[in-house]
Amino acid sequence: MIQKKYKIGLSLSGGGAKGIAHIGVLQAMEEVGLKPDIIAGVSAGSIVGALYADGLSPKEILNVFEDSSFLKFVNISSPRKGFLSANKFFSKIANSLRAKTFEDLKIPLVINATDLTNGKIEYFFEGTLLDKIEASSSVPIALSPKEINSKLYVDGGIFCNIPCAVIRDHCETLIGVHVNPIMKMGEIGNVFDVFERVYHLLIQANTVSQKQLCDIVIEPTEARNFGMFEISKCREIFDIGYLTAIEKFKDLGYLK
């Protein structure tokens, strides 16, 4: 048998504010003695993954989000490319990161984004960090695309909303955390509800094959009750991720 480079790999999906559930999963992993040796993340998963790979504890990451109400840090922009500008939000993330490049991180990290210019997925694992996080997290229409080297990038979830294949062959055990399961939706009250629902339906198809590559899949379904930008509900979303992961680890025998 060929020895894999990493013992535990962790893949973190996109999902907007639902991605805060990733932090709760990381807390549960630490409590059962599971530490990722490599992380792949997209959109919200790229933000949480980068902060954790940089050495912040789950509780420190939660503090970053609790102090970063998304709408407080977002401005209305010209609708030419996106209705919102998140420059202040990402400045807050930058101030929380010690690492400036992928090479500065304590845990290897892979981030995927969608190359809007050429219509394909792109994976980043070296060079400057913050611009890749922004690219991976730029939800189309809502947020302005990120320009890198004369190419425009948007949310990596369009082609791959839980990046598992990219690290599957390099780790013995792969844990996938998918915080964006499609469930029956309640009342659709406004245009933003319509946008969010359509967006989630579009990206759902690409998650099925990726999840099948995982040894362990953690899916905090209750996170579906929170909107894409509802960061103000940090503590509740964190708890959902934590409790879901703890139950999963109990079922797998990691906890008695």
Secondary structure in CASP SS format (residue, H / E / C, confidence):
PFRMAT SS
TARGET T0000
AUTHOR 0000-0000-0000
METHOD secondary structure of the structure
MODEL  1
M C 1.00
I C 1.00
Q C 1.00
K C 1.00
K C 1.00
Y E 1.00
K E 1.00
I E 1.00
G E 1.00
L E 1.00
S E 1.00
L E 1.00
S C 1.00
G C 1.00
G C 1.00
G H 1.00
A H 1.00
K H 1.00
G H 1.00
I H 1.00
A H 1.00
H H 1.00
I H 1.00
G H 1.00
V H 1.00
L H 1.00
Q H 1.00
A H 1.00
M H 1.00
E H 1.00
E H 1.00
V C 1.00
G C 1.00
L C 1.00
K C 1.00
P C 1.00
D C 1.00
I E 1.00
I E 1.00
A E 1.00
G E 1.00
V C 1.00
S C 1.00
A H 1.00
G H 1.00
S H 1.00
I H 1.00
V H 1.00
G H 1.00
A H 1.00
L H 1.00
Y H 1.00
A H 1.00
D C 1.00
G C 1.00
L C 1.00
S C 1.00
P H 1.00
K H 1.00
E H 1.00
I H 1.00
L H 1.00
N H 1.00
V H 1.00
F H 1.00
E H 1.00
D C 1.00
S C 1.00
S C 1.00
F H 1.00
L H 1.00
K H 1.00
F H 1.00
V C 1.00
N E 1.00
I E 1.00
S C 1.00
S C 1.00
P C 1.00
R C 1.00
K C 1.00
G E 1.00
F E 1.00
L E 1.00
S E 1.00
A C 1.00
N H 1.00
K H 1.00
F H 1.00
F H 1.00
S H 1.00
K H 1.00
I H 1.00
A H 1.00
N H 1.00
S H 1.00
L C 1.00
R C 1.00
A C 1.00
K C 1.00
T E 1.00
F H 1.00
E H 1.00
D H 1.00
L C 1.00
K C 1.00
I C 1.00
P C 1.00
L E 1.00
V E 1.00
I E 1.00
N E 1.00
A E 1.00
T E 1.00
D E 1.00
L C 1.00
T C 1.00
N C 1.00
G C 1.00
K E 1.00
I E 1.00
E E 1.00
Y E 1.00
F E 1.00
F C 1.00
E C 1.00
G C 1.00
T E 1.00
L C 1.00
L H 1.00
D H 1.00
K H 1.00
I H 1.00
E H 1.00
A H 1.00
S H 1.00
S H 1.00
S C 1.00
V C 1.00
P C 1.00
I E 1.00
A E 1.00
L E 1.00
S C 1.00
P C 1.00
K E 1.00
E E 1.00
I E 1.00
N C 1.00
S C 1.00
K E 1.00
L E 1.00
Y E 1.00
V E 1.00
D E 1.00
G H 1.00
G H 1.00
I H 1.00
F C 1.00
C C 1.00
N C 1.00
I C 1.00
P C 1.00
C C 1.00
A H 1.00
V H 1.00
I H 1.00
R H 1.00
D C 1.00
H C 1.00
C E 1.00
E E 1.00
T E 1.00
L E 1.00
I E 1.00
G E 1.00
V E 1.00
H C 1.00
V C 1.00
N C 1.00
P C 1.00
I C 1.00
M C 1.00
K C 1.00
M C 1.00
G C 1.00
E C 1.00
I C 1.00
G C 1.00
N C 1.00
V H 1.00
F H 1.00
D H 1.00
V H 1.00
F H 1.00
E H 1.00
R H 1.00
V H 1.00
Y H 1.00
H H 1.00
L H 1.00
L H 1.00
I H 1.00
Q H 1.00
A C 1.00
N C 1.00
T H 1.00
V H 1.00
S H 1.00
Q H 1.00
K H 1.00
Q C 1.00
L C 1.00
C C 1.00
D C 1.00
I E 1.00
V E 1.00
I E 1.00
E C 1.00
P C 1.00
T H 1.00
E H 1.00
A H 1.00
R H 1.00
N H 1.00
F C 1.00
G C 1.00
M C 1.00
F C 1.00
E C 1.00
I H 1.00
S H 1.00
K H 1.00
C H 1.00
R H 1.00
E H 1.00
I H 1.00
F H 1.00
D H 1.00
I H 1.00
G H 1.00
Y H 1.00
L H 1.00
T H 1.00
A H 1.00
I H 1.00
E H 1.00
K H 1.00
F H 1.00
K H 1.00
D H 1.00
L C 1.00
G C 1.00
Y C 1.00
L C 1.00
K C 1.00
END
